Amino acid sequence: MLYNKNPILNPLSPLFIKNLLIGFDKIIDRLLFLAHSFINFTWFSFYTDGSLFQEGPRKSIMGFAWIEVTTSSEPIPFQGVMMFQRSSTTAETFAVLSTLLVSPINSHIIIYTDSLNTIQNYTRFLRINFSTCQ
C-alpha cells in the first residue's frame, strides 16, 4: 500500500495530521486519539458547529466542535479553536474537515450542519476535477 511507503499519506500516522494542523498540540493529540479510536468503525454520524466570537476589532476567536453519535453508547465530543482567517464559515468548515480527518478511509459518514455556506463550499469542492500536470 501507498501508506506504508509514505507516512504523510497515512491517516493514522502522527505525521499526517500534524502536517496539516499547526498549533494547539492538545487539539492535534485529541484528533489523533479519535482517529485511532475510530479505526475499526465504518459508519459515522457527526453533528458539527462552528462559531466566531469577536470582542472588539482586534480580538476574535473561532471555535469549532462536533459530536459523533453512532460508534458508542455515549456521544463522543470534540472541540477546538482556531486563529486564522476569522469567519464563522471558516469555523464551520473546519468542524466538518476535522470529522473527515478522524474517519477511516472508505467510511460512510453523515454530517449534520446548520451552515448552508459550508454545504455549498463542500459541494463546489467535490465538483473540482483534480488532475496532475504532465
The 8 nearest C-alpha neighbors of each residue, nearest first, counted from 0:
[[1, 2, 3, 4, 5, 9, 8, 6],
 [0, 2, 4, 3, 5, 8, 9, 6],
 [3, 1, 9, 5, 4, 0, 8, 6],
 [2, 4, 1, 0, 5, 6, 9, 8],
 [5, 3, 1, 2, 6, 0, 8, 7],
 [4, 6, 2, 7, 3, 8, 1, 9],
 [7, 5, 9, 8, 2, 12, 3, 4],
 [6, 8, 15, 5, 14, 9, 12, 18],
 [9, 7, 6, 2, 5, 15, 10, 1],
 [8, 10, 2, 6, 12, 11, 7, 15],
 [11, 9, 12, 15, 8, 16, 100, 103],
 [12, 10, 9, 13, 34, 35, 15, 31],
 [11, 13, 14, 9, 15, 10, 6, 7],
 [14, 12, 15, 16, 17, 11, 31, 10],
 [13, 15, 17, 12, 7, 18, 16, 6],
 [16, 14, 7, 12, 13, 18, 17, 10],
 [17, 15, 19, 18, 14, 13, 20, 10],
 [16, 18, 14, 20, 19, 15, 13, 21],
 [19, 17, 16, 15, 20, 14, 21, 7],
 [18, 20, 16, 17, 15, 21, 14, 7],
 [21, 19, 17, 18, 16, 22, 27, 23],
 [22, 20, 17, 19, 23, 18, 24, 27],
 [23, 21, 24, 20, 27, 26, 81, 17],
 [22, 24, 26, 25, 27, 21, 20, 80],
 [23, 25, 27, 26, 28, 22, 21, 29],
 [26, 24, 28, 27, 23, 29, 30, 22],
 [25, 27, 29, 24, 28, 23, 79, 30],
 [26, 28, 24, 30, 29, 25, 31, 23],
 [29, 27, 31, 25, 30, 26, 24, 32],
 [28, 30, 32, 26, 31, 27, 25, 33],
 [31, 29, 33, 27, 32, 28, 34, 26],
 [32, 30, 28, 34, 29, 33, 27, 35],
 [31, 33, 29, 35, 30, 34, 28, 36],
 [34, 32, 36, 30, 35, 31, 37, 101],
 [35, 33, 101, 31, 37, 36, 32, 30],
 [34, 36, 32, 38, 33, 37, 31, 11],
 [37, 35, 33, 34, 38, 32, 39, 31],
 [38, 36, 34, 40, 35, 39, 33, 102],
 [37, 39, 35, 40, 36, 103, 34, 102],
 [40, 38, 37, 41, 36, 103, 35, 70],
 [41, 39, 37, 38, 42, 70, 103, 106],
 [40, 42, 106, 107, 43, 39, 103, 105],
 [43, 41, 107, 106, 108, 40, 44, 69],
 [44, 42, 108, 69, 109, 107, 45, 41],
 [45, 43, 109, 67, 68, 69, 108, 110],
 [44, 46, 67, 110, 66, 111, 47, 109],
 [45, 47, 111, 66, 65, 110, 112, 67],
 [48, 46, 65, 112, 64, 94, 45, 111],
 [49, 47, 64, 91, 63, 65, 94, 112],
 [50, 48, 63, 91, 90, 62, 64, 87],
 [49, 51, 87, 62, 61, 90, 63, 52],
 [50, 52, 61, 87, 60, 86, 62, 53],
 [51, 53, 60, 59, 61, 50, 54, 62],
 [54, 52, 59, 55, 58, 51, 60, 56],
 [53, 55, 58, 59, 52, 56, 57, 60],
 [54, 56, 57, 58, 53, 59, 52, 60],
 [55, 57, 58, 54, 53, 59, 52, 85],
 [58, 56, 55, 59, 54, 53, 60, 85],
 [57, 59, 54, 55, 53, 56, 60, 52],
 [60, 58, 53, 52, 54, 57, 61, 51],
 [59, 61, 52, 51, 82, 62, 53, 81],
 [62, 60, 51, 81, 80, 50, 90, 52],
 [61, 63, 80, 50, 49, 79, 90, 81],
 [62, 64, 49, 94, 79, 90, 78, 48],
 [65, 63, 78, 48, 77, 94, 47, 49],
 [64, 66, 47, 46, 77, 76, 48, 45],
 [65, 67, 76, 46, 75, 45, 74, 68],
 [66, 68, 45, 75, 44, 74, 69, 76],
 [67, 69, 74, 44, 70, 66, 45, 75],
 [68, 70, 43, 71, 44, 67, 42, 72],
 [71, 69, 68, 43, 40, 72, 67, 42],
 [72, 70, 73, 69, 74, 68, 75, 67],
 [71, 73, 74, 70, 69, 68, 75, 67],
 [72, 74, 71, 75, 68, 70, 69, 67],
 [75, 73, 68, 67, 66, 76, 71, 72],
 [74, 76, 67, 66, 73, 68, 77, 71],
 [77, 75, 66, 65, 74, 67, 78, 64],
 [76, 78, 65, 64, 66, 75, 79, 29],
 [79, 77, 64, 63, 65, 76, 80, 62],
 [78, 80, 63, 62, 26, 64, 81, 77],
 [79, 81, 62, 61, 63, 60, 82, 78],
 [82, 80, 61, 83, 62, 60, 79, 90],
 [81, 83, 60, 61, 85, 80, 84, 59],
 [84, 82, 85, 81, 61, 86, 89, 60],
 [85, 83, 86, 82, 89, 81, 90, 61],
 [84, 86, 83, 61, 82, 89, 87, 51],
 [87, 85, 89, 88, 51, 84, 90, 61],
 [86, 88, 51, 50, 90, 89, 91, 49],
 [87, 89, 91, 86, 90, 92, 117, 116],
 [90, 88, 92, 86, 87, 91, 93, 85],
 [89, 91, 49, 87, 93, 88, 92, 63],
 [92, 90, 49, 88, 94, 93, 89, 48],
 [93, 91, 89, 95, 94, 90, 117, 88],
 [92, 94, 96, 90, 95, 91, 97, 89],
 [93, 95, 91, 63, 97, 92, 96, 64],
 [96, 94, 92, 98, 93, 97, 47, 91],
 [97, 95, 93, 99, 98, 94, 92, 100],
 [96, 98, 100, 99, 94, 95, 93, 101],
 [99, 97, 95, 96, 100, 101, 102, 94],
 [98, 100, 96, 102, 97, 101, 95, 103],
 [101, 99, 97, 98, 102, 96, 10, 34],
 [100, 102, 34, 98, 99, 33, 30, 97],
 [103, 101, 99, 100, 34, 98, 37, 104],
 [104, 102, 106, 38, 105, 101, 37, 41],
 [103, 105, 106, 102, 10, 41, 99, 38],
 [106, 104, 103, 107, 41, 102, 108, 42],
 [107, 105, 41, 104, 103, 42, 108, 102],
 [106, 108, 42, 41, 43, 105, 109, 44],
 [109, 107, 43, 44, 42, 106, 110, 45],
 [108, 110, 44, 43, 45, 111, 107, 42],
 [111, 109, 45, 44, 46, 108, 112, 47],
 [110, 112, 46, 45, 47, 109, 113, 44],
 [113, 111, 47, 114, 46, 110, 48, 115],
 [112, 114, 115, 111, 48, 47, 117, 91],
 [115, 113, 117, 116, 112, 118, 91, 88],
 [116, 114, 118, 117, 119, 113, 112, 120],
 [115, 117, 119, 114, 118, 120, 88, 121],
 [118, 116, 120, 114, 119, 115, 92, 121],
 [117, 119, 115, 121, 116, 120, 122, 114],
 [118, 120, 122, 116, 117, 121, 123, 115],
 [121, 119, 117, 123, 122, 118, 116, 124],
 [120, 122, 124, 118, 123, 119, 125, 117],
 [121, 123, 119, 125, 124, 120, 118, 126],
 [124, 122, 120, 126, 121, 125, 119, 127],
 [123, 125, 121, 122, 126, 127, 120, 119],
 [126, 124, 122, 123, 127, 121, 128, 120],
 [127, 125, 123, 124, 128, 122, 121, 129],
 [128, 126, 124, 125, 129, 123, 122, 130],
 [127, 129, 126, 130, 125, 124, 131, 123],
 [130, 128, 127, 131, 126, 125, 132, 124],
 [131, 129, 128, 132, 133, 127, 126, 125],
 [130, 132, 133, 129, 128, 127, 126, 125],
 [133, 131, 130, 129, 128, 127, 126, 124],
 [132, 131, 130, 129, 128, 127, 1, 126]]
